[in-house]
Amino acid sequence: MNGAISVVVAEDGVLLRVGLVGLLERFGFEVRAAVEDADALRAAVEAHDPDLVITDIRMPPTHTHAGCR
């Protein structure tokens, strides 16, 4: 590891997700995964053990509060 803060991003909107990844990487964060739903978020957190998770609260499939759970 290079000392950067590791991040997993979860956002169902592809343009926002890609934009967040680009912004985070530009400022020195290590984005380990960028996913689109809560199931993928849980798997990415388990696989990558990030320092930080940035998540959309309303995520598929229900678009309620799956991102918080």
N, C-alpha and C positions, 0 to 999 in steps of 0.2 A: 504494500500500500504506500502511496506517495504522500500521506499526511493530509490529503484533502478530505473534506466531509463527504461521506458516501450518502447517496440519496436514492430513494425509489419514488417515482412520480406516478400517480394514478389519476387519470382524467379521461373521460369518455369522448370528449371532443378532440379529434385528431390535430387540428390546427393549434389549439391551445396547448395540447400535450407536447407537440414538437417545438413550439415556441418556448415553453418552459424549460425543456431540456436544453435548447440552444442557449438560453439566457443563463441557466445554472452553470453549464460547462464554460461559458465565456468568463464567468467570475470564479472559476477554479474548483467548482464542486465536481465530484465524481458521480455521475448518474449511472447507477448499476442496472436499473430497469425502468422502463416506462410502459405502463399497462393501461388497459381500457375498462376493466371491470373489477369488482370486489374480490371475486375468486382469484383472478390473476394477481391482485394486490397481495392477498394472503400468501400465495405461493412465492411471490417475489421477495416478500419480507422474510419468509422462512429460508429461502435459498441464499439471500444476499446479506442478511443481518445488517441493514443500513443504520447509519447514525441518525438519519432523518427521513420521514415520510411526508410527502406533500400530496394530499389527496383531495379530490372532489368529494363533497359529502353526498350529493345525489348521483348515484351511479346505477347502471343497468344491473339487473333486469327490471327492478321495480322503480327506479328513479326516486326512491325515498331517502333514507339515511344509511344505505348500505356501506358507504365509505367510512362512516363513524364506527360501525360495528366491526 
